[in-house]
Amino acid sequence: MTIAVSPGANPALVLNADYRPLSYYPLSLWSWQDAIKAVFLDRVNIVSEYDVAVRSPSFSMPLPSVVSLKRFVRPARHPAFTRFNVFLRDSFRCQYCGDADDLTFDHLIPRSLGGQTTWDNVVAACSPCNLRKGGKHPRDARMWPVQMPFQPSVSDLHDNGRAFPPNYLHESWMDYLYWDTELEP
């Protein structure tokens, strides 16, 4: 068992009491310090462990790689309106040209024309398309999004997110996640 542990290494996947991740976006991860604290406060069950331990002069504990909450936390019914969630809803693509670089978000009906910052009026747009459309109504700019904006469900975001797994997935997490990807050695 290895003993040296760096502060940012060995995060723990956090599962709800039903053994589903608390969130996929961002993936519900805790630092090893927070996971150990939750174990000692008797708030979680250890589901899986790393081959790494922390030690004190009188104690040694393997670091948890997966923990489950002892009490069920009801998931949100509707995702929060955030820039990231707009991009995820729109599959990280400009809704005008399909480009994935230099994304911003665009108000379909510009704020200067009474448009609001809501799910139903905001789309992901690359900077060039956003600048080209400017403060114009879509019909005046002759620019319509490929997909009209809508308020996604948590399920919609999860479905879109399958194409965007995190950069790091520990093998002990795979039974609880749906990404079908090769693990790094």
N, C-alpha and C positions, 0 to 999 in steps of 0.2 A: 504494500500500500504506500503510495506517495504521500508526502506530508507537506511539502511547500505548496502554498495556495496564494495566487495573486488575487488582489481585490476584485478585478473584473472578470475573472475566470469562473467556470463552473456554475452558470445560472441554473436555477431550478424551474422547470415547467410547472405552472400552477393550474391545477384542475379544480373544477367545482366539485361539490359533493357527489354529483352524478358522473364524475370522471370525464367530463368534457372540459376543454380549456376555457378559462374565464373569458378570454378573447383571442381572436386570431389576428386582429389588426389593431394595435400591435399585438404580437404574440404575448400571452400572459407569462412573463418571466419575472422571477425575483432573484436578486443577488444571493449568493450563498449565505451571506450574513443575515439577510432578512428571512431566508428559509430556516436557518438554525434557530433564530429568535422565535419564529412561529411554532417550531417543534417544541421548544422549551415552554412556550406559553400554552401548549396543548391545543392549538388552533388548527393543526393540520396532521394528516397521516403521511408517513413516508411511504411512497409507492415504489421508488427505485432509487439506487444510490450510485454515485461515481466510485471509481477505485482510488479516491483521494480522501484523505482524512484531515481534520483539524485536531490539534492536540493542545492540552494544557499539562502541567506537571502531574495532574491526577486523573485526566480524562482524555479519551480519544473518541472521535465520532466521524464516521464516513459522511461525506457531504451528500445531501439529497439531490438527485437529478430530477425527480418528479415527486410532487406533493399534491395531496388532495385536501380541500377544505373539509372540516368536520361539519360545518353548517352550510346548507345550500344558499347560494346568492342568486336571486332572481335576475336573469339577464335583461338588459334594456330591450324594449320592444322596437324602438326606433333608434337607429344610429345617430350620433351627434353630427350636426352640420359642421364639418371641418374641411379645410383645404385638402388634406390627405383623403378623406372619405369621398369628396367630389372626384378627385383623381381616380380613386379605386372604382367608384361607380362607373366612370367613363373609361376604365381599363387603361389608365395612364396614356391616353391618346387624345390629341387635339380633335375635337368634335367637328372641326371644319375641314381639316386636310389629312388627319390621321397620323401626323408626326408625333413622336414621343419625346422630342427634345424641347428644353426651355419652356416647360408648361407653366401657365398662369391660369387664372380662371376669369371667365368673361360673363358679364351680365347680358343675357339674351336681349332683354329690354333694358337699355342702359339706365343707370341710376338717374342720369340727367333728364330722362324721359319718364321718370316715375317707377322704374324697375326696382325691385327689392332684392336683397341678398338672401335668397331662399333656395331650397332644393329645386323648385320649379322654374327658377329663372337663371341659374348659374350652370355653366358647362366648363369643362377643361378646354383650354385653347393654348396653342403655342404663341409665343410672343409676336411673331410676324402676323399671324391671323388676327390676334387681338388688336394689334396696331392698325391693321388694314380695316377692320370693322369699326374701330374707334367708338365714338359715341352715337353711332347710327342704329336705327331699327334694322333688324335682319332683312326686311324687304327692301329697304333703301340701300343697304350694303350688298344685297344679293348674296347673302351668306346665311345658309341654314345649317344647323348642326345635323350630323348624320343620325344622331339619336336625340330626341327631344328630352330636356331635363325632367327628372321625376324624383320623388322622395323614395330612396331605396329602403328595402327592409334589411335587417341584419343578414338574412339568408341571401339576398341579392349581393351584398358585399362579400360574403363568404364564397359564393359561387364565382364571382369575378376574381377573387384572391387566389383561387387554385392555380392560376397561371403565374403567381408571384410569390413563391415560397421565400421564407427568410434565408439569409446567407448562411446561417448556421443552424443545423438541426442535429441534436445528439441522438444516437441510435436508441437510447432508452425512451425517447419521446415519440417514436414513430407509431406505436400502438394507439396513440391518442390524437394523432394528427392525420389529416387526409391528403397531404401533399404526396404525390407519387414522384419521388426524385431520388437520384443517387446520392448517397452519403459520402462526404469527403473522408479520406482515410484518417 
